[in-house]
Amino acid sequence: MKDLISALNSIIHKLFCYDKWNIGYISQSPENLIHTKQLNGKINWLSEGSADYAADPFTANINGRLHLYYEELNFWKGRGEIMMTDDMHFKNKKKVNGIMKDDIHLSYPYMFTDSDQLYCIPETATAKQVALYQIDMNNPYKFEKIRVLLEGQAFVDSSIIRYNDKYWLFTSVSGQHGVLYLFYADKLDSPFKAHKQNPIKVASNVSRSAGRLFIVGQKLYMPSQNPKKCYGGSVMINEITALTESDFQYHTAFELLPQAPYDEGLHTINFEDGLLIVDGKRKVFSAMGPFKKVIRKLKNLNKPN
C-alpha cells in the first residue's frame, strides 16, 4: 500500500508541479563569500510576480540607483525576455528594448562597466551570436547594439571580464557538456581570438557560467552552474589558477546550495553595492501544470538548452 501511495504521489508531482524561479538578495561581499564559503544568512526574496520564471539577475548602479536586470519567462509564451526594474521589486518593471526581435529567446543579461560605460551581452543563442550592447544611462531600459563579438554557434551564458590587461570572454555552446570556450582581445573593440585549448575540457559542473566573474585578493573566480542533481541545482565557485592565451587551469573551491523556500535550485549569483543577488527555484502545484509542461516542451524544440 505504501508503494502504491508513493507511486501515486510521484505521478501527481510530475504532472501538476512545475518550477517557479524568483530573485533574492543578502548583505554579503565577494571577500566574505570566499572567506566563509557559504551564503551569509537568510535570503530576502522578492514578492513573486505573475511570471513563472524570474531569474538570471544582474545589477548595475546607475546614477546612484540600483537597477535589476533579469530574465522573465511565461510558459504560455515559451521564450524569455529581458526585464529591468529600478528597485528590488517587480512592481515597476519594464521590458528592455533594442536587443532583438520578439521571437528570439533572451536570457542571462551579463552586465559590466568599461571606461564609465555600461554594457550588456545578453544570451541570444537562437540567433547564434554573442553581441555587445551599450545601455543608455539616462534611459536604462534602452539598449543599443554596438557589435557582434562571436557568431556561428548557439553560445549560452557568455561572461566577460577585463583581467591582466586583456578582455576574456567565457562561454559555452548549447548541447555541448563538459567543455568551455574561451576568447580574448586586447581591446573591447578588437576582434576576439579563440583560446588555443578550445574547446577546453572541464567538469560538467564548471562548463556553464552562473554570474559575473569576480576578483578577490588578485585571484579570479568564476561561478558555474551545477546540473548534477537537476537543472540549476546549485552554484560552484571556481578559482582560475592560470589564464593566458595558451593556458587555462582552475580548481573548484566550494559549492553554494539553494536556500528554503527556494531550495530546489540556485543558478546565478552577482554582487553589487554590498549585496549578493541570487535566484532560486521552488516547486509549485497547479491544475494547469500538465498543460504548461506540454507547451513548454513544444516551445523548447527550437530553443537552446
C-alpha positions in Angstrom: 0.0 0.0 0.0 2.8 2.4 0.9 4.5 1.7 -2.5 1.2 2.5 -4.3 0.7 5.7 -2.4 4.3 6.7 -3.1 3.9 5.9 -6.8 0.6 8.0 -7.0 2.3 10.9 -5.2 5.2 10.7 -7.7 2.8 10.8 -10.7 0.8 13.7 -9.3 4.1 15.6 -8.5 5.4 15.1 -12.1 2.1 16.1 -13.7 0.9 19.0 -11.6 4.1 20.6 -10.1 6.3 22.9 -12.1 9.4 25.1 -11.4 8.9 28.7 -10.2 12.0 30.9 -10.1 12.4 34.1 -8.1 15.2 36.6 -7.2 16.5 37.5 -3.7 19.4 39.2 -2.0 21.5 39.2 1.2 24.2 41.6 2.5 27.5 39.9 1.5 30.7 40.9 -0.2 32.8 38.8 -2.5 35.6 38.8 0.1 33.2 37.4 2.8 31.9 34.7 0.4 35.4 33.5 -0.4 36.3 33.5 3.3 33.1 31.8 4.7 32.4 29.6 1.6 28.6 30.0 2.3 25.7 32.4 2.0 25.8 34.9 4.8 22.4 34.4 6.4 18.8 34.3 5.2 18.0 35.5 1.7 15.4 38.3 1.3 13.2 37.1 -1.5 11.2 39.5 -3.7 7.5 39.3 -3.8 6.7 37.0 -6.6 5.2 38.4 -9.7 2.8 36.8 -12.2 5.7 35.4 -14.3 6.6 31.7 -14.0 10.3 32.5 -14.2 12.2 35.4 -12.9 15.9 34.5 -12.8 19.4 35.3 -14.2 19.6 38.5 -12.0 22.3 41.1 -12.9 22.5 44.6 -11.4 24.0 48.0 -12.1 24.3 51.2 -10.1 23.1 53.9 -12.5 23.2 57.5 -11.3 23.3 56.3 -7.7 20.3 54.0 -8.0 20.3 50.2 -8.1 18.8 48.7 -11.3 18.0 45.0 -11.6 18.1 43.2 -15.0 16.8 39.7 -15.3 15.1 37.1 -17.5 11.4 36.8 -17.3 9.6 33.9 -18.8 5.9 33.0 -19.1 5.3 29.4 -20.0 2.5 30.4 -22.4 4.9 32.5 -24.4 7.7 29.9 -24.1 10.6 32.3 -24.6 12.5 34.6 -22.2 12.5 38.4 -22.2 14.9 40.8 -20.5 13.2 43.0 -17.9 14.5 45.9 -15.8 13.4 47.4 -12.6 14.9 50.3 -10.8 14.1 48.9 -7.3 14.3 45.5 -5.8 10.7 44.5 -6.6 8.7 43.8 -9.8 6.1 46.5 -9.5 7.7 49.0 -11.9 9.4 46.5 -14.2 9.9 47.4 -17.9 10.8 45.3 -20.9 14.3 46.2 -22.2 14.1 47.3 -25.8 16.7 47.5 -28.6 18.1 43.9 -28.3 16.3 41.7 -30.9 13.1 40.6 -32.4 10.3 39.3 -30.1 10.7 35.8 -31.5 14.2 35.4 -30.1 14.7 33.8 -26.7 16.6 36.2 -24.4 18.3 35.4 -21.1 21.4 35.9 -18.9 21.8 39.7 -19.3 25.5 39.8 -18.3 26.3 43.4 -17.3 29.7 45.1 -17.0 31.2 48.5 -17.0 34.2 49.7 -19.0 35.5 53.3 -19.2 32.4 54.6 -17.3 30.1 53.0 -19.9 27.6 50.2 -19.0 27.4 47.2 -21.4 25.5 44.0 -21.6 26.0 40.8 -23.5 22.6 39.0 -23.2 22.2 35.4 -24.3 20.9 35.3 -27.8 21.7 31.7 -28.6 18.9 31.2 -31.0 20.4 34.0 -33.2 23.8 32.1 -33.0 25.7 35.2 -31.8 27.1 37.0 -28.8 26.6 40.7 -29.3 27.7 43.7 -27.2 25.1 46.3 -26.3 25.5 49.7 -24.6 23.0 50.9 -22.1 21.6 54.4 -22.2 22.4 55.8 -18.7 19.5 58.2 -18.9 17.1 55.5 -20.1 18.4 52.3 -18.6 15.9 50.1 -20.3 17.2 51.2 -23.8 20.0 49.1 -25.3 22.0 49.9 -28.4 23.8 47.2 -30.3 27.5 48.1 -30.7 29.0 45.0 -32.4 28.9 41.2 -32.7 31.7 39.6 -30.6 31.1 35.9 -31.7 28.8 34.2 -34.1 28.1 30.9 -35.8 27.1 28.7 -32.8 24.4 28.7 -30.1 26.5 30.3 -27.4 25.0 30.4 -23.9 25.7 32.2 -20.7 28.5 34.3 -22.0 30.6 36.2 -19.5 33.3 38.8 -19.9 35.9 40.4 -17.7 39.0 42.6 -18.0 41.9 40.8 -16.3 45.7 41.2 -16.7 45.3 43.8 -19.5 43.0 41.7 -21.6 39.3 41.1 -22.1 38.4 37.5 -21.5 35.1 36.0 -22.8 33.9 32.8 -21.3 31.1 30.9 -23.0 29.5 27.6 -23.7 27.7 26.1 -26.7 24.2 24.6 -26.2 24.3 20.9 -26.1 28.0 20.6 -25.5 28.5 19.4 -22.0 31.8 19.4 -20.1 33.5 21.9 -22.3 34.2 25.6 -22.0 35.1 28.1 -24.8 37.4 31.0 -24.1 38.2 34.0 -26.2 40.3 37.1 -25.6 41.0 40.6 -27.0 43.4 43.5 -26.1 40.5 46.0 -26.5 36.8 45.8 -26.3 36.5 47.0 -29.9 39.1 44.5 -31.2 38.3 41.0 -32.6 38.1 38.3 -30.1 40.6 35.4 -30.7 40.0 31.8 -29.8 42.0 30.3 -26.9 44.5 27.7 -28.1 42.9 25.0 -25.9 39.3 25.5 -27.2 37.2 23.6 -26.6 38.5 23.3 -23.0 37.6 20.2 -21.2 36.2 20.9 -17.7 33.9 19.2 -15.2 30.2 19.1 -16.1 29.5 21.5 -13.2 32.1 24.1 -14.5 31.2 24.4 -18.2 28.4 26.9 -17.9 28.7 30.3 -16.2 26.5 31.3 -13.3 27.1 35.1 -12.9 29.9 37.6 -13.1 33.5 36.6 -12.8 34.9 38.4 -9.8 38.3 39.2 -8.2 39.3 38.8 -4.6 42.9 39.4 -3.5 44.1 39.3 -7.1 42.6 35.9 -7.6 40.0 35.4 -10.3 36.8 33.4 -9.5 34.2 32.1 -11.9 30.7 30.9 -10.6 29.4 28.0 -12.6 26.1 26.0 -12.8 25.9 22.6 -11.2 23.4 20.4 -13.1 24.2 17.1 -11.4 21.1 17.0 -9.2 18.8 18.9 -11.7 18.9 21.9 -14.0 20.1 24.9 -12.0 20.7 22.8 -8.9 23.5 24.8 -7.3 26.4 27.0 -8.0 30.1 26.1 -7.9 32.8 28.7 -7.1 35.9 28.1 -9.1 39.3 29.7 -8.7 41.0 30.2 -12.1 44.7 29.5 -11.3 46.1 30.0 -14.8 44.8 32.2 -17.6 46.9 33.1 -20.6 46.5 32.9 -24.4 47.6 29.3 -24.4 46.9 28.0 -20.9 43.8 27.7 -18.7 43.7 26.0 -15.3 41.2 26.0 -12.5 40.1 24.3 -9.3 36.7 24.2 -7.7 36.8 25.9 -4.3 33.3 25.2 -2.9 29.6 24.8 -3.7 26.7 27.2 -2.9 23.5 25.4 -2.1 19.9 26.7 -2.6 18.0 28.0 0.4 14.4 27.4 1.5 11.8 28.1 0.4 13.5 28.2 -2.9 15.5 25.1 -2.1 15.1 23.3 -5.5 17.7 25.3 -7.3 20.2 28.2 -7.4 22.0 29.0 -10.7 23.0 32.7 -10.8 24.9 35.0 -8.3 26.1 38.5 -8.6 27.5 41.3 -6.3 26.5 45.0 -6.2 26.8 47.7 -3.6 27.4 45.3 -0.7 24.7 42.9 -1.8 24.8 39.4 -3.1 21.9 38.9 -5.6 20.8 35.3 -6.3 17.9 33.4 -7.9 16.1 30.4 -6.6 13.7 27.7 -7.6 10.8 26.1 -5.9 8.1 23.7 -6.9 4.6 25.0 -7.4 1.4 22.9 -7.6 -1.1 23.9 -10.3 -4.1 22.3 -12.0 -2.6 23.8 -15.2 0.7 22.0 -14.6 0.3 19.3 -17.3 -0.7 21.9 -20.0 2.2 24.2 -19.1 4.6 21.3 -19.3 3.4 20.2 -22.7 3.5 23.8 -24.1 7.0 24.3 -22.6 8.3 21.1 -24.3 6.8 22.2 -27.7 8.3 25.7 -27.4 11.7 24.2 -26.3 12.0 22.2 -29.5 13.6 25.2 -31.2 15.2 26.8 -28.2 18.8 26.0 -26.9 19.0 24.2 -23.5 
